[in-house]
Amino acid sequence: MGFDISYHPISRSQMEEWYFAPLKALRDGDESVINGFIGAQGEEFFHEKYLEHMKYFATFDESEPSETGLLYGLPIIGGFFRDYQYVRGAAFSFVIERYPEMDRYRTPWSEVLPSWIPAPNNDLLEENYSAGIFIGPEHVKELLCDIDSDEAVRNIFTELFGADNLGVFQFALQDAANTDSGLIEATEVMEVQPFDLNNSTCYSDIRFCDPRGALIYREVALAQVREATGMNADEIAENVVYQKTNHEVPNVEMENLTKKKGLLSKIFGKK
């Protein structure tokens, strides 16, 4: 099973303003909070998409797993407001599973979430379409420093992420550090089709997804196919059909609402 990982910088105040406060009001039957917030955004803001997402996540209740429900909405909504990074398969959760001492950089969700949102059963990623760990602002700066200065820490990330994906992860950490923000790990907010980026799927605002991680994935995938088949890039484009290994989106209405085609070719600058 493959994981499309994304990292979303966000501060505690932004969590409250963009997601927790309007979501709580919606769940209480009050749309005035979210309507007032939307009205304060600029013309480029995806008003309808944001509102439909929020109404969708408001349908989840506390008995459902938070990491695939109420909490999963947080990184998706965060991607409507701030740049976020994509890296194929490079999850900090997997680093912690392999090297438990790296758990020292994780901030428990139980310390972050409001009381009406239950903490996940496990902060680490366990499945697709899920929120993962949260790295709080203080740990973001600590980890960023340690990757640069601690050879053991850097070697661990290089081993499990690869040098290119580690660079993307460091960029996400730096973006968060620059604004005293934390960093949320999530899966399948962005689903990249490496052989046809234009047919990728995004469940947030695709315009805020930095393209570098998708381009790395594309080059790795092309190299693997070249090595296995001997085909050149044109032959690969003509003959290779990408077969998804991830689960289908569990809610058809959500998929229809958020799938955006035709933008990636413009943003990434290549097909």
C-alpha positions, 0 to 999 in steps of 0.5 A, spaced: 500 500 500 502 506 498 501 513 502 501 520 499 504 524 505 503 531 506 505 536 511 501 542 513 504 548 517 499 551 522 499 555 528 494 554 534 490 560 533 490 558 525 487 551 527 481 555 531 480 560 526 480 556 520 477 550 523 475 549 530 471 555 531 467 555 525 466 547 525 463 547 532 458 553 530 456 548 524 455 542 529 451 547 533 447 549 528 450 556 527 452 558 520 453 565 522 461 564 524 463 561 518 459 565 513 462 571 517 469 568 516 468 566 509 465 574 507 472 576 510 476 572 505 478 575 498 475 573 491 481 568 490 478 564 496 475 557 494 468 559 498 464 554 496 469 548 496 471 550 503 464 551 506 462 544 503 468 541 506 466 544 513 459 542 512 462 535 510 466 534 516 461 537 521 457 530 520 462 526 523 461 525 531 465 523 537 464 516 536 467 515 529 475 515 529 478 522 529 484 521 525 479 519 519 474 524 521 474 530 525 481 531 525 482 529 518 479 535 516 484 539 519 490 539 514 485 539 508 482 545 511 489 548 512 491 547 505 486 552 503 490 558 507 497 556 507 502 552 502 503 545 504 508 540 502 507 533 498 512 527 499 511 520 496 511 515 502 516 519 506 512 519 513 515 521 520 510 516 523 514 511 519 520 514 522 518 513 529 515 506 528 522 504 526 526 508 531 522 510 537 527 515 540 524 519 534 518 520 538 521 525 542 519 530 537 511 529 537 506 533 540 500 529 542 494 531 539 491 530 546 494 536 548 492 540 542 485 538 540 479 542 543 475 537 548 469 536 543 474 533 538 477 526 541 484 524 540 486 519 535 486 512 538 494 512 535 497 519 533 501 515 528 499 514 521 495 507 520 491 507 514 490 512 508 485 518 508 488 519 515 491 525 519 498 523 522 502 526 528 503 533 530 510 536 531 508 542 535 512 549 534 517 548 539 519 541 536 519 543 529 525 548 531 528 543 535 528 537 529 530 542 524 536 544 528 537 537 529 537 534 522 542 540 520 547 538 526 546 531 529 549 526 524 545 520 527 538 524 526 540 526 519 542 519 517 535 516 520 531 521 515 536 520 509 535 512 510 528 512 510 526 519 506 531 519 501 535 525 500 531 529 496 524 527 500 528 530 506 529 536 503 522 537 502 521 535 509 526 540 511 523 546 507 516 544 510 519 544 517 523 551 515 516 554 513 513 552 520 519 555 524 519 561 520 511 563 523 512 559 530 507 554 527 506 546 528 506 541 522 501 536 521 502 530 517 496 527 513 495 522 507 492 523 501 490 530 501 494 530 495 494 524 490 499 524 485 499 521 478 506 520 477 505 519 469 500 524 468 500 529 473 494 533 470 490 527 472 492 527 480 487 529 485 487 534 491 482 534 496 484 541 499 486 547 495 491 545 489 494 552 488 497 551 495 501 544 494 508 545 493 510 542 486 517 539 488 515 533 492 510 531 486 516 532 481 521 528 485 516 522 485 515 523 478 522 522 476 523 516 481 517 513 478 519 514 471 526 511 472 523 505 475 519 504 469 525 505 464 530 500 468 524 495 468 522 496 461 527 499 457 522 504 455 523 512 454 519 517 457 515 518 450 513 510 450 512 510 458 507 516 457 504 512 451 503 505 454 504 505 462 497 506 465 498 508 473 494 503 477 492 506 484 494 502 490 490 506 495 483 505 497 478 509 494 475 515 497 470 513 502 465 518 500 463 519 493 460 526 494 466 528 497 470 526 491 466 529 486 466 535 490 473 536 491 477 533 485 480 538 481 483 536 474 487 541 469 490 545 474 497 541 475 499 541 468 499 549 469 502 549 476 508 543 475 510 546 468 510 539 465 506 533 463 
